[in-house]
Amino acid sequence: MNIGQAVRKRIIDLCQSHDLTVNGLANMCGVTQSTVNNIVSGRNKSATVSTVKKICDGLEMTIQEFFDDEVFYDLEQEIK
């Protein structure tokens, strides 16, 4: 799994655990629905750190908590 796929999975998992739709998450975070939808659908393969931080702020979690998940533990090498 690469970083884009891991961020996508983490966002989907957080939506499920907080009983949120993707659009509900976007509204909470002040991120456009199209941005979050593009990340979750895989059209956007590299979410910015700023977008991830806004998602964290909306969910009242730190960026460290966002990335402290097993989905990020065994990522593929990005430079090949």
C-alpha positions in Angstrom: 0.0 0.0 0.0 1.3 3.5 -0.8 0.8 6.6 1.2 -2.2 7.8 -0.9 -4.0 4.6 -0.4 -3.2 4.6 3.3 -4.6 8.1 3.8 -7.7 7.1 1.8 -8.3 4.1 4.0 -7.6 6.0 7.2 -10.2 8.7 6.2 -12.8 6.0 5.4 -12.1 4.2 8.7 -12.5 7.5 10.6 -15.7 8.3 8.9 -17.1 4.9 9.9 -15.9 5.1 13.5 -17.4 8.6 13.9 -20.6 7.6 12.0 -20.0 10.3 9.4 -20.5 10.4 5.7 -17.7 11.7 3.6 -19.8 14.9 2.9 -20.4 15.3 6.6 -16.7 15.0 7.3 -16.0 17.7 4.6 -18.5 20.0 6.2 -17.0 19.5 9.7 -13.5 20.2 8.4 -14.0 23.1 6.2 -12.7 21.2 3.2 -14.7 21.1 0.0 -16.8 18.0 -0.6 -15.1 17.5 -3.9 -11.6 17.4 -2.3 -12.6 14.8 0.3 -14.6 12.8 -2.3 -11.6 12.8 -4.7 -9.3 11.5 -1.9 -11.8 8.8 -0.8 -12.5 7.7 -4.4 -8.8 7.5 -5.3 -9.0 10.3 -8.0 -6.7 12.4 -5.8 -3.7 10.1 -5.0 -1.8 12.6 -2.8 -3.7 14.6 -0.2 -1.8 17.6 1.0 -0.6 17.8 4.6 -2.8 20.9 5.0 -5.9 18.9 4.0 -5.0 16.1 6.4 -4.5 18.7 9.1 -7.9 20.2 8.5 -9.5 16.7 8.6 -7.7 16.2 12.0 -9.0 19.5 13.3 -12.5 18.7 12.3 -12.3 15.4 14.1 -10.6 17.0 17.1 -7.5 14.8 16.8 -3.9 15.5 16.3 -2.0 14.8 13.1 0.1 12.4 15.1 -3.1 10.5 16.1 -4.1 10.4 12.4 -0.8 8.8 11.3 -0.5 6.5 14.4 -2.5 3.7 12.8 -1.4 0.3 11.5 -2.3 1.3 8.0 0.8 3.5 7.9 3.2 0.9 9.4 4.3 -1.0 6.3 4.0 1.4 3.4 5.6 0.8 0.0 8.8 2.6 -0.9 7.9 5.7 -2.7 11.2 6.2 -4.5 11.9 3.3 -6.9 
